[in-house]
């Protein structure tokens, strides 16, 4: 039975949410699956991916073939790297501890890049909000300036008339 690692669509129309599953290649896209490996939410920025790395590596070592999109997601989360490193351990290139050390170093570097991107996006959003606030303040000041002279003119005209009548007395 050929096994594929692929995305199974969930969510509502216009708001996709995916499960990453290992399924028989002959099964329907949203049909029966063998194992749920993780989730993928493309609606957030950056996209949210929760993945059981060891489970995915196990399926890949047993011959499961990922689809193109699933392969990109697995590569993004380091599953393909971990599979590659496990091959090095089997060949005797390095030990299990060295493999874990390399993988953890890669994961920490990747998380740093992702957090930097998220921080940059938040910074851009804050800057845009501040710019919109300044534009709104400018519009409000223009409205006040347009309405203020009308209010100030009426009392100014009445005040000299009152002074003139007091001078006559």
C-alpha positions in Angstrom: 0.0 0.0 0.0 1.7 3.3 -1.1 1.6 5.9 1.6 1.6 9.6 1.0 2.2 12.5 3.5 -0.2 15.1 2.4 -2.5 17.9 3.5 -6.1 17.2 4.4 -8.3 20.4 4.1 -10.4 21.5 7.1 -11.9 24.8 8.0 -14.5 26.8 6.2 -14.8 28.4 2.8 -12.1 31.1 2.3 -10.4 30.2 5.6 -8.5 27.0 5.0 -6.9 25.0 7.8 -5.0 21.8 7.1 -4.1 18.6 8.9 -0.8 17.0 7.8 -1.6 13.3 7.5 0.0 10.0 6.4 -2.7 8.4 4.1 -3.1 5.7 1.6 -2.4 7.3 -1.8 -5.7 5.9 -3.1 -7.8 7.5 -0.4 -9.8 10.7 -1.0 -8.2 14.1 -0.2 -10.3 14.5 2.9 -11.0 10.8 3.5 -9.5 8.1 5.6 -5.9 8.5 6.9 -3.5 6.4 8.8 -1.9 8.9 11.1 -2.3 12.6 11.8 1.2 14.1 11.9 0.4 17.8 12.5 -1.5 20.9 11.5 -0.9 23.8 9.1 -2.7 27.2 9.3 -1.8 29.5 6.4 -4.2 32.2 7.6 -1.7 33.6 10.1 1.4 35.5 9.3 3.9 33.8 9.6 1.9 30.6 8.9 1.4 28.4 12.0 2.7 24.9 11.7 2.5 22.3 14.5 4.3 19.1 13.6 5.3 15.8 15.3 8.9 15.7 13.8 9.7 12.2 15.1 6.4 10.8 13.7 7.0 12.4 10.3 10.6 11.0 10.2 9.3 7.6 11.1 6.8 7.7 8.2 9.5 8.9 5.8 11.9 6.2 6.9 9.2 3.6 6.2 8.8 4.8 2.6 6.0 7.4 2.7 6.3 10.0 -0.1 5.4 13.6 0.7 3.5 15.7 -1.8 5.2 18.9 -3.0 3.5 21.1 -0.5 4.0 18.6 2.3 7.7 18.3 1.4 8.0 22.1 1.6 6.4 22.2 5.1 8.5 19.2 6.3 11.6 21.0 5.1 10.6 24.2 6.8 10.2 22.4 10.1 13.4 20.4 9.8 12.0 16.9 9.2 14.0 16.4 6.0 17.2 17.5 7.8 16.5 15.1 10.7 15.9 12.2 8.3 19.2 13.1 6.5 21.1 13.3 9.8 19.6 9.9 10.9 21.1 8.4 7.6 24.5 9.8 8.7 24.1 8.1 12.1 23.3 4.7 10.4 26.4 5.0 8.2 28.5 5.9 11.2 29.5 9.4 10.2 28.6 10.7 13.6 26.8 9.7 16.8 23.2 10.1 17.9 24.2 12.9 20.3 26.0 14.8 17.6 22.9 14.4 15.4 20.7 15.8 18.1 23.1 18.7 18.8 23.2 19.6 15.1 19.4 19.4 14.8 18.8 21.5 17.9 21.3 24.1 16.7 19.4 24.3 13.4 16.0 24.5 15.1 17.1 27.3 17.4 18.5 29.3 14.5 15.3 28.8 12.5 13.2 29.9 15.5 15.3 33.0 15.7 14.6 33.9 12.1 10.9 33.2 12.5 10.7 35.4 15.7 12.7 38.2 13.9 10.2 38.1 11.0 7.2 38.1 13.4 8.8 41.0 15.3 9.4 42.9 12.1 5.8 42.4 11.0 4.6 43.7 14.4 6.9 46.7 14.2 5.6 47.5 10.7 2.0 47.2 12.0 2.7 49.5 14.9 4.3 52.0 12.6 1.3 51.9 10.3 -1.0 52.4 13.2 1.0 55.4 14.5 1.0 56.9 11.0 -2.8 56.5 10.7 -3.2 58.1 14.2 -1.2 61.1 13.1 -3.2 61.5 9.9 -6.4 61.3 11.9 -5.1 64.0 14.3 -4.3 66.2 11.4 -7.8 65.8 10.0 -9.3 66.6 13.4 -7.1 69.7 13.8 -8.2 70.9 10.3 -11.9 70.4 11.3 -11.4 72.4 14.5 -9.6 75.1 12.6 -12.4 75.3 10.1 -15.1 75.5 12.7 -13.3 77.6 15.3 -13.3 81.0 13.6 -17.1 81.0 13.2 -17.5 80.4 17.0 -14.9 83.1 17.9 -16.3 85.8 15.6 -19.7 86.0 17.2 -18.5 86.8 20.7 -15.9 89.2 19.4 -18.6 91.3 17.6 -20.9 91.4 20.6 -18.1 92.5 23.0 -17.3 95.8 21.2 -21.0 96.6 21.1 -21.2 96.2 24.8 -18.1 98.3 25.3 -19.6 101.0 23.1 -22.8 101.2 25.1 -20.8 101.5 28.3 -18.8 104.4 26.9 -21.9 106.3 25.9 -23.2 106.3 29.5 
